[in-house]
Amino acid sequence: MRFGVLVLPVWSLMMLAVILAGSPALAVGLVVRDGDTIQIGDVTYKLDGIDAPEVDQMCIDNHADPWPCGIEARNQLTALIKGRNVRCEDVGGKPNGPLANPRKRHIGLCTAEGDTMSLNQQLVAAGFAVSGTSIKGYYRDDGAVAKEDGKGLWKGCFVAPGEFRLGKKDGKLLGASCRDDKDREIRAVLFPDEPAMPPNCSIKGKFAVRARVTGNVGIYHLQGCPSYAGTAQPDRWFCTEDDAQAAGFRKAFNCRRPSRPSPNNKP
């Protein structure tokens, strides 16, 4: 497939192929949430100094085809861990997202058992994350080398994860395969009108001006909520409520649990 011919079923097949690529098992109690977030027990760590694509983010590869780079970034982090234990140093700072729970979300410098280089640095060096705001880890040199060598994301075309999260469709295009004469077609791939749902990530997110009243950027809808079926063409997909809240989305008001009826009330 080339620019201008967008076939959604192909995207879904590509995502499925990436997931079935044989990711190694993880240490007990460790979950890779996305390309720069891991959960150890009940504590979630956002990797310090880096920013990786979200699981629902699309990029373009070096063949000008749509590429589920967010899922690939998550798989790359899984592969780097190789099923080993991971130690994370809590470097302080405030977790991203107005509703992120500071008791459960931390910013960490994380290293897999037996490695001398942190997972943070390895991801940037491999080109599957960009160097971002940092408290302790600075990886701009690693990012510059990855960009120069066309590694990972840099071999194709993408928008910075931070701009994707805010829905900035006019954000700067990055990567070796970006073309000025195909700007419109590229952006149609990076911000599709009907984004494909990543496997097991069924929470719908919509950007909404009214959400800014509560300091959010959008509203998320859960399966079973009255608003779910009617929420067509979501802007984002999330795997968990925690992920949606960390991205700055609040739960739809009609998703609130109704109060339990009094046991004295007759049906």
N, C-alpha and C positions, 0 to 999 in steps of 0.2 A: 504494500500500500504506500502511496505517496501523498504529498500535500493535496488537500482538496477532496480526498476520498476518505471519509471517516465512516468506519463500519463498527458500530458498537459491539456486536458479537465477537469481533476479532480482539477487541480490548479485553473482554472477559476471558477469552481463551488464553491470552497472553498472561493475565493475572494468575489464572489457574496453573499455567505452566511454571511460573516462577515459584508458586507456593509448593508445588509438587516436586521441586528440584532436589529434594533430599536434604533438608536442613538438619544439622546435627541436633541430638537431644540436648536439653539444658540441664544444669544442675538443679537439684530439688529445691523448690522454693524460689526459683528465678524465672521471671517472665520478661521477654523482650517486647515492649509495648509498641515502639516504633524505632526509627533509625537512630534516635539519640535519647531514648528513654527506656530504662529498665526498672523492673519491680523486684525487690528482694524481700520476701515475706510480705508485710503490709506497708512497706516503705517504697515509694517511687522516687527514682533519681533521674533528673534531667542532666545529661552530660554537660559539664561546664565548658564554655568556650567554643561550642560548635552548634550548628543548626542543620539538621537533616530534613529531607522532604517528609511531609506527612504521609500516612499510609494511603490516603485517597488522592495524592498528588500525581499528576501525569507529567511526563517529560517527553522529549523527542530524542531518539537515539541517533547514532551516526549514519543510519540508513534513511533518515527522515521519516521513520515510523513512530507511532505512539508507543510509549514505554511506561509501564507502571513503576516509576522510579522510587516511589515511596515504599512500595512493598519490597523492591529490590534492596533499598537501603536497610530496611528491617532485617532482611535475610542476610545481608552482609554483616551486620552486627551480631546476629546469631552465629554465623560462621566463624567470626573472630573469637567468640567466646568458647566455641568447640566443646560445649558441655562442661566446662570447668567452673569452679567456684569463682566468684567475682567479689572483690573488696572495693567499696566506695568510700572515699573520704568526703565527708560533708564539708563543703567549702563555704557554707553560709549563703547569704543573699536571699532574695525573695523569689519564690517560684513564679513562673509565668502564669498569667490568667487571673482575672479579678476574683474568681471563685475557687482558685486552687487552694487546697487545704494544706497549710504549712506544716501541720503535724504529720502529713502523709507524703507530701511532695518536697523533695530537697534538691539542691544543686550539688552534683558530685563529680569528683575526679575518680574514675573507676578503672580498675586494672584486673585482668584475668589472671588467675593463679599461674605462675611460671613466666609471665611476661614482664619485661622491663619497661615497655612503652604502654602508656594508657590506651584504653579503648577510644578515648576522646581523640587523641592524636592519630591513632591508626585510621580512624574513619575519615579524617580530613586528608591524610596522606594518600588514602586510596581513592579520594575524589567522591566519596558518597556523603559528605557533609561539608559545609562551608564554615570557615572560621567566623565566629560570631562574638557577641558580647561576653566578656570573660571576667571571672573573679580571680582565678589562679592560673588557668591554662591558656597560653597564647600560641596559636598554630597558624599564623599568617604565612610564615615561610613554607610550611608544609602545604598549605592551600595554594600558594603561588606555584610550587613545583607541580602539584597535581593538575593545575590549570594549564601550565606550559606543556605538560606531557599528555594532556587530553585524557586523563583518567576518570573513570566513573561518570559522574554527571557531566563533567566538562567535555566529554567526547561528543555530546549531543547538544541540546538546547533546552533551557529551563528558566524559570523565574526563581528568585531567592525564596526559600521556604517562608520567611517572614512576610513577604509580599503576597504569596499564595494564601496564607492564613487570613489576610485582610481582604482578600478578593480583589487585589489591585491588578486588574486586567491590562492596565497600561504600564505595568512594571517593566523594568529593564530586563531585556533578554540576555542570558548568559550562556556561554558554551561555544565550542568550535563549529557547530553545525547551524548556528543561527544565520539567517539570511534576510537582509533588508527587503528584498523583493518578494519575500514570502511571509511578511510580518503578519498579515491578517490570518493566513492559513495556520501559521504556527500558534497564534493566540487562541484560535478556535480549538486546537488540540489541548493546549495547556489549561484552558478554561472552557470545557465543553458545556453546552446547554443542558445536556443530560448526562452528568458524570456517572460512570459505572460504579456500582457498590462493591467495595472490596469484600472478600469473603468474611463472614462473621462480623461485619461492621454495619449493622442495620439502622443505626441512629441517624436520623436526618437533621441536618443543620441548615438554617436559612439566615442570611444576613438581614437585619431589620433595624431601621432607624429607631423604632420605639424601644428596642432593647437597650439603647444608650442611656435611657433614664436610670437604669440600674447598673450602669457602668459596664455593660456588655456590648459585644459586636453583633450578636445574633441570638437566635432561639433554636433549641433542639427539641425534636419530637420522637417519642418512643413508640415502638410497636404496641398497639392496644390503646393508645391515646386517641381521643376523638379526632384530633387534627392530623394524625399520621397519614391516613389514606389521601386526604386532600392536599397534602404538602407535595406538590409536583415539582420536579426539577430542583431538588435540593442543591444548595451551593457546596455543602460539605457532607461527608459521611464520617461517623465516629464509631469506634468499637465499644467504648464504655462511656458511661456518664462522666466519669472522672476526666477522661480525655476531652470530652465536649466542654466541660467546665473550665479545664485548664486552657482551652483555646479561646475562652471568653464568651461562651454561649450559655444562656440560662435555659432552664427547663420551661417548656410551654405551660402556661397556667392551667390549661385543661388536662395536663398530665399529673396534676397533684392528686395524691391519694384522697379519696373521700373519707370523711370521718366515719368511724364504725357506728352502726346503729346500736342504740341501747338494748341490752338483753331483755328489757321490759317491754320493748316495742313489739307489737304483734305484726307478722308479715302481712 
